């Protein structure tokens, strides 16, 4: 099957699922589409004893999709740029401290807490894995994904402060989470094993620091240079078709360039998107261009989100199912939630004493820290092994619970948590 045929089938199925959800289920689009794909996958699994050919054909189709390549080296460039270009510097500036603490300190703390608790839980269940490998799970499940919850937050009238905090945190902890995951992958030796060597060379703290500095610092420098060049090009034309194409080239070209230079491509594209969406929007775009750029990236964002969540649902067909792994996945859900709540409380509690915070901020930030396709993609990027299958099962259980249960109850959590604001 050609790439065009595969993409055509995927887009068609995602579009039909979106239509079915809009007409009959009436859930937020991304959640509804994922549920349709999950139910379809479950039906194929249940009827497989009676019609093995149908499930086998569907499984072969899904197996042809390299999920981690599609997401980490494809969709992520567009999704992060589309999110960043609509975020206002003013909002980020007012909330820079909680955003920075949640995105950096919170992600690192969550990685360690989730990894440690998962390691202890698996050891108790007789499924023990090396500690560094448990930290890998902590790193890939810690980045939050607000895609499914932002629309709900807007519909129930959540404060601009909380919306900025959740969106800002997710923009930066995606990039940091990928960097931490790659560092831990190198430390664990799994990447070396995948290439056929016996063990990765030891890495000391200084080497880790230099690697992080190169990944993050290099990405910031590259994004500043490429973003400024694009900004100057936009200033010199007044044609929205050309300018939309330049923004598309910036998102794709910068991501690919950063990736090839082994820099943090997610951080690079976020920084460039923020610069272009604020400074570039004000000084390099006409009103007509701004409208067309916004429409273009909103459409790209919506289409890719629908496809991404549809893919998450379909991944159930190729998920290795073991009863003990599913039990471990169920136990991982409260571990991830507890770690998120602890980190948010430790950061936002002291902040609330010195700066004004929205009512119920800790509860909303904890429950609104959804996990999404990036976590699944990182789990799938691990080399083939029993460990990969176990980590993938844990990740999938947490992501599905996060999107379906947390996503669908987010409106109620926001309304009940914000009641003090209504009384005042």
C-alpha positions as CSV (number, residue, x, y, z in Angstrom):
1,X,0.0,0.0,0.0
2,X,1.4,3.4,-1.0
3,X,1.9,6.2,1.5
4,X,-0.9,8.2,-0.2
5,X,-3.4,5.3,0.1
6,X,-2.5,4.9,3.8
7,X,-2.9,8.6,4.6
8,X,-6.1,8.7,2.5
9,X,-7.6,5.8,4.5
10,X,-6.6,7.4,7.8
11,X,-8.0,10.9,6.9
12,X,-11.2,9.3,5.7
13,X,-11.7,7.3,8.8
14,X,-10.9,10.2,11.1
15,X,-13.3,12.5,9.1
16,X,-16.1,9.9,9.3
17,X,-15.5,9.5,13.1
18,X,-15.6,13.3,13.5
19,X,-18.9,13.4,11.6
20,X,-20.4,10.6,13.7
21,X,-19.3,12.2,16.9
22,X,-20.7,15.6,15.8
23,X,-24.1,14.2,14.8
24,X,-24.7,11.6,17.5
25,X,-22.2,11.5,20.4
26,X,-21.7,15.3,20.7
27,X,-18.5,15.1,22.8
28,X,-15.6,17.5,22.4
29,X,-14.2,16.5,18.9
30,X,-10.9,15.0,19.9
31,X,-12.3,13.0,22.8
32,X,-15.3,11.8,20.7
33,X,-13.1,10.7,17.8
34,X,-10.7,8.8,20.1
35,X,-13.7,7.0,21.7
36,X,-15.0,6.1,18.3
37,X,-11.6,4.6,17.4
38,X,-11.4,2.8,20.7
39,X,-14.8,1.3,20.4
40,X,-14.1,0.2,16.8
41,X,-10.8,-1.4,17.9
42,X,-12.5,-3.2,20.8
43,X,-15.2,-4.5,18.4
44,X,-12.6,-5.8,16.0
45,X,-10.8,-7.5,19.0
46,X,-14.0,-9.1,20.3
47,X,-15.1,-10.4,16.9
48,X,-11.7,-11.7,15.9
49,X,-12.5,-15.3,17.0
50,X,-15.3,-15.3,14.4
51,X,-13.6,-13.2,11.7
52,X,-9.8,-13.2,12.1
53,X,-9.2,-11.8,8.6
54,X,-10.9,-8.5,9.4
55,X,-8.9,-7.8,12.6
56,X,-5.7,-9.0,10.9
57,X,-6.2,-6.6,8.0
58,X,-6.9,-3.7,10.4
59,X,-3.9,-4.6,12.5
60,X,-1.6,-4.7,9.5
61,X,-2.9,-1.3,8.5
62,X,-2.2,0.3,11.9
63,X,1.1,-1.5,12.2
64,X,2.2,0.3,9.0
65,X,1.9,3.6,10.7
66,X,5.1,4.5,12.5
67,X,3.4,6.4,15.4
68,X,6.5,7.8,17.0
69,X,7.9,9.0,13.7
70,X,4.5,10.5,12.7
71,X,4.1,12.3,16.0
72,X,7.6,13.2,17.2
73,X,9.0,13.9,13.7
74,X,5.9,15.2,11.9
75,X,2.7,16.3,13.7
76,X,4.5,17.8,16.7
77,X,6.0,20.6,14.6
78,X,2.6,21.7,13.4
79,X,0.7,21.2,16.7
80,X,3.3,23.1,18.8
81,X,3.6,26.0,16.3
82,X,-0.1,26.3,15.9
83,X,-0.5,26.5,19.7
84,X,2.4,28.9,20.2
85,X,1.4,31.3,17.5
86,X,-1.9,32.1,19.3
87,X,-0.4,32.6,22.8
88,X,0.1,36.2,23.8
89,X,3.3,37.4,25.3
90,X,1.4,39.6,27.8
91,X,-0.4,36.5,29.2
92,X,2.8,34.5,29.5
93,X,4.6,37.5,31.0
94,X,2.1,37.9,33.8
95,X,2.3,34.2,34.6
96,X,5.9,33.5,33.8
97,X,6.9,32.3,37.3
98,X,4.2,29.6,37.7
99,X,4.6,28.6,34.1
100,X,8.4,28.3,34.4
101,X,8.2,26.4,37.7
102,X,5.5,24.0,36.5
103,X,7.2,23.4,33.2
104,X,10.7,22.9,34.5
105,X,10.6,22.0,38.2
106,X,7.3,20.3,38.0
107,X,8.3,18.1,35.0
108,X,11.6,17.0,36.6
109,X,9.9,16.3,40.0
110,X,7.1,14.4,38.3
111,X,9.7,12.3,36.4
112,X,11.4,11.2,39.5
113,X,8.3,10.7,41.7
114,X,6.4,8.7,39.0
115,X,9.5,6.7,38.1
116,X,10.3,5.8,41.7
117,X,6.7,4.9,42.6
118,X,6.3,2.9,39.4
119,X,9.6,1.1,40.1
120,X,8.4,0.1,43.6
121,X,4.9,-0.9,42.4
122,X,6.3,-3.1,39.5
123,X,8.8,-4.7,41.9
124,X,5.9,-5.5,44.3
125,X,3.9,-7.1,41.5
126,X,6.9,-9.2,40.4
127,X,7.4,-7.2,37.2
128,X,10.5,-5.5,38.4
129,X,12.5,-3.4,35.9
130,X,15.7,-1.4,36.3
131,X,15.3,2.0,38.0
132,X,16.5,4.0,35.0
133,X,13.9,2.3,32.9
134,X,11.2,3.2,35.4
135,X,12.4,6.8,35.2
136,X,12.0,6.6,31.4
137,X,8.3,6.0,32.0
138,X,8.3,8.9,34.4
139,X,9.8,11.2,31.8
140,X,7.5,10.3,28.9
141,X,4.3,10.5,31.0
142,X,5.1,13.8,32.8
143,X,4.6,16.3,29.9
144,X,1.0,17.6,29.9
145,X,-1.2,18.0,26.8
146,X,-4.0,20.6,27.0
147,X,-5.4,19.9,23.5
148,X,-8.6,18.2,24.7
149,X,-9.2,20.4,27.7
150,X,-8.6,24.0,26.4
151,X,-12.0,24.1,24.5
152,X,-13.8,22.9,27.6
153,X,-12.0,25.5,29.8
154,X,-13.1,28.3,27.4
155,X,-16.7,27.0,27.3
156,X,-17.1,27.0,31.1
157,X,-15.5,30.4,31.5
158,X,-12.3,29.5,33.3
159,X,-10.1,32.5,34.2
160,X,-7.6,33.8,31.7
161,X,-4.9,33.3,34.4
162,X,-5.5,29.5,34.6
163,X,-5.8,29.2,30.9
164,X,-2.5,30.9,30.4
165,X,-0.8,28.7,33.1
166,X,-2.0,25.4,31.6
167,X,-1.3,26.4,28.0
168,X,2.1,28.0,28.8
169,X,3.2,25.0,30.9
170,X,2.3,22.5,28.2
171,X,4.1,24.4,25.5
172,X,7.4,24.2,27.3
173,X,7.2,20.9,29.2
174,X,6.6,19.0,26.0
175,X,10.1,20.1,24.8
176,X,11.7,19.5,28.2
177,X,10.0,16.2,28.6
178,X,11.4,15.0,25.3
179,X,14.9,16.2,26.2
180,X,14.8,14.4,29.6
181,X,13.5,11.3,28.0
182,X,16.3,11.2,25.5
183,X,19.0,11.8,28.2
184,X,17.6,9.0,30.3
185,X,17.4,6.8,27.2
186,X,21.1,7.3,26.6
187,X,21.9,6.7,30.2
188,X,19.9,3.5,30.3
189,X,21.8,2.0,27.4
190,X,18.6,1.1,25.5
191,X,19.5,3.3,22.5
192,X,22.9,1.7,22.3
193,X,21.4,-1.8,22.5
194,X,19.1,-0.9,19.6
195,X,22.2,-0.1,17.6
196,X,23.9,-3.3,18.4
197,X,26.5,-2.2,21.0
198,X,26.8,-3.8,24.4
199,X,26.5,-0.8,26.6
200,X,26.4,3.0,26.3
201,X,29.4,4.8,27.7
202,X,29.1,6.2,31.2
203,X,27.8,9.7,31.4
204,X,28.7,11.9,34.3
205,X,26.7,14.9,35.7
206,X,28.8,17.4,33.7
207,X,28.1,15.5,30.5
208,X,24.4,15.5,31.2
209,X,24.5,19.2,31.9
210,X,26.3,19.9,28.7
211,X,23.8,17.7,26.8
212,X,20.9,19.6,28.3
213,X,22.6,22.9,27.6
214,X,23.2,22.0,24.0
215,X,19.7,20.7,23.4
216,X,17.9,23.6,25.1
217,X,20.3,26.5,24.6
218,X,21.1,25.5,21.0
219,X,17.4,25.3,20.3
220,X,16.8,28.8,21.7
221,X,19.6,30.3,19.7
222,X,18.6,28.6,16.4
223,X,14.9,29.6,16.9
224,X,16.0,33.2,17.5
225,X,18.1,33.3,14.3
226,X,15.6,31.5,12.0
227,X,12.6,33.3,13.5
228,X,14.2,36.8,13.0
229,X,15.1,36.0,9.4
230,X,11.5,34.9,8.7
231,X,10.2,38.0,10.4
232,X,12.4,40.2,8.2
233,X,11.1,38.4,5.1
234,X,7.5,38.9,6.3
235,X,8.1,42.6,6.7
236,X,9.1,42.9,3.1
237,X,6.0,41.4,1.5
238,X,2.3,42.1,1.7
239,X,0.8,39.0,0.2
240,X,-1.0,36.6,2.5
241,X,-0.4,33.6,0.4
242,X,3.3,34.1,0.5
243,X,3.2,35.0,4.2
244,X,1.2,31.9,5.1
245,X,3.7,29.8,3.2
246,X,6.6,31.4,5.1
247,X,5.0,30.5,8.5
248,X,4.6,26.9,7.2
249,X,8.2,26.8,6.1
250,X,9.3,28.2,9.5
251,X,7.5,25.5,11.4
252,X,8.6,22.6,9.2
253,X,12.1,23.8,8.3
254,X,13.1,24.8,11.8
255,X,11.8,21.6,13.3
256,X,13.7,19.5,10.7
257,X,16.9,21.6,11.1
258,X,16.8,21.4,14.9
259,X,16.2,17.7,14.7
260,X,19.1,17.1,12.4
261,X,21.4,19.2,14.6
262,X,20.3,17.1,17.7
263,X,18.7,20.1,19.3
264,X,15.3,20.3,21.0
265,X,13.1,20.7,18.0
266,X,9.9,21.2,20.1
267,X,11.5,24.0,22.1
268,X,12.8,25.6,18.9
269,X,9.4,25.7,17.2
270,X,7.6,26.9,20.3
271,X,10.0,29.9,20.7
272,X,9.7,30.7,17.0
273,X,5.9,30.5,17.1
274,X,5.7,32.7,20.1
275,X,8.0,35.3,18.4
276,X,6.1,35.3,15.2
277,X,2.7,35.2,16.8
278,X,3.4,38.3,18.8
279,X,6.1,40.5,17.4
280,X,5.7,39.3,13.8
281,X,1.9,39.6,14.0
282,X,2.1,43.2,15.2
283,X,4.9,44.6,13.0
284,X,5.1,42.3,9.9
285,X,1.5,41.4,9.0
286,X,-1.4,43.3,7.7
287,X,-4.9,42.7,9.1
288,X,-5.8,40.5,6.1
289,X,-2.6,38.4,6.6
290,X,-3.3,38.0,10.3
291,X,-6.8,36.7,9.6
292,X,-5.6,34.2,7.0
293,X,-2.6,33.1,9.1
294,X,-4.9,32.5,12.1
295,X,-7.5,30.6,9.9
296,X,-4.8,28.5,8.3
297,X,-3.1,27.4,11.6
298,X,-6.4,26.8,13.4
299,X,-7.5,24.5,10.5
300,X,-4.1,22.7,10.6
301,X,-4.4,22.3,14.4
302,X,-7.9,20.9,14.2
303,X,-7.3,18.4,11.5
304,X,-4.1,17.1,13.0
305,X,-5.6,16.8,16.5
306,X,-8.5,14.8,15.1
307,X,-6.1,12.5,13.2
308,X,-3.8,12.2,16.3
309,X,-6.5,11.2,18.7
310,X,-8.0,8.8,16.1
311,X,-4.6,7.2,15.9
312,X,-4.4,6.9,19.7
313,X,-7.7,4.9,19.7
314,X,-6.5,2.6,16.8
315,X,-3.2,1.8,18.7
316,X,-5.3,-0.5,20.9
317,X,-5.2,-3.0,17.9
318,X,-1.4,-3.4,18.2
319,X,-1.1,-3.0,21.9
320,X,0.4,-6.2,23.5
321,X,-2.2,-7.2,26.1
322,X,-1.1,-9.0,29.3
323,X,-3.4,-9.2,32.3
324,X,-0.6,-8.3,34.7
325,X,0.5,-5.3,32.6
326,X,-3.1,-4.0,32.5
327,X,-3.3,-4.2,36.3
328,X,0.0,-2.4,36.5
329,X,-1.4,0.2,34.0
330,X,-4.5,0.7,36.3
331,X,-2.2,1.2,39.3
332,X,-0.1,3.7,37.3
333,X,-3.1,6.0,36.9
334,X,-3.3,7.0,40.6
335,X,0.5,7.2,40.7
336,X,0.6,9.8,37.9
337,X,-2.3,11.8,39.3
338,X,-0.8,11.8,42.8
339,X,2.5,12.9,41.5
340,X,0.9,15.7,39.5
341,X,-1.1,16.8,42.5
342,X,1.9,16.8,44.8
343,X,4.1,18.8,42.3
344,X,1.3,21.4,41.6
345,X,0.6,21.8,45.3
346,X,4.3,22.2,46.2
347,X,4.7,24.9,43.5
348,X,1.3,26.7,43.6
349,X,0.8,26.6,47.4
350,X,3.7,29.0,48.2
351,X,2.9,31.1,45.1
352,X,-0.6,31.7,46.3
353,X,0.7,33.3,49.4
354,X,2.6,36.0,47.5
355,X,0.6,36.4,44.4
356,X,-3.2,36.2,43.7
357,X,-4.2,32.9,42.1
358,X,-7.6,31.7,40.7
359,X,-9.9,29.8,43.1
360,X,-9.3,26.1,42.9
361,X,-6.1,26.6,40.9
362,X,-4.3,23.5,42.4
363,X,-7.3,21.2,41.8
364,X,-7.9,22.5,38.2
365,X,-4.2,22.4,37.3
366,X,-3.9,18.8,38.7
367,X,-7.0,17.4,37.0
368,X,-6.3,19.5,33.8
369,X,-2.8,18.0,33.3
370,X,-3.9,15.7,30.5
371,X,-1.5,13.3,28.8
372,X,-1.7,12.7,25.1
373,X,-0.1,11.5,21.9
374,X,3.4,12.7,22.7
375,X,3.6,10.2,25.6
376,X,2.4,7.3,23.5
377,X,4.9,8.3,20.7
378,X,7.9,8.4,23.1
379,X,6.9,4.9,24.5
380,X,6.7,3.5,21.0
381,X,10.1,5.0,20.2
382,X,11.7,2.5,22.7
383,X,13.5,-0.4,21.1
384,X,11.5,-3.6,20.7
385,X,11.6,-5.6,23.9
386,X,9.4,-6.9,26.8
387,X,10.2,-3.7,28.6
388,X,8.9,-1.6,25.7
389,X,5.6,-3.5,25.7
390,X,5.2,-3.1,29.5
391,X,6.0,0.7,29.4
392,X,3.7,1.1,26.3
393,X,0.8,-0.6,28.2
394,X,1.3,1.6,31.3
395,X,1.5,4.7,29.1
396,X,-1.6,3.8,27.1
397,X,-3.7,3.1,30.2
398,X,-2.8,6.5,31.7
399,X,-3.3,8.4,28.4
400,X,-6.8,6.9,27.7
401,X,-7.9,7.5,31.3
402,X,-6.5,11.0,31.1
403,X,-8.3,12.0,27.9
404,X,-11.6,10.2,28.5
405,X,-12.2,10.5,32.2
406,X,-10.3,13.7,33.1
407,X,-11.2,15.3,29.8
408,X,-15.0,14.6,30.1
409,X,-15.1,15.6,33.8
410,X,-13.0,18.7,33.4
411,X,-16.0,21.1,33.0
412,X,-17.5,19.8,36.3
413,X,-14.2,20.2,38.1
414,X,-13.7,23.7,36.9
415,X,-17.3,24.7,37.8
416,X,-17.1,23.2,41.3
417,X,-13.6,24.6,41.9
418,X,-14.5,28.1,40.8
419,X,-17.5,28.5,43.1
420,X,-15.7,30.8,45.5
421,X,-15.1,33.2,42.6
422,X,-18.9,33.2,41.8
423,X,-19.8,34.0,45.5
424,X,-17.4,36.9,45.6
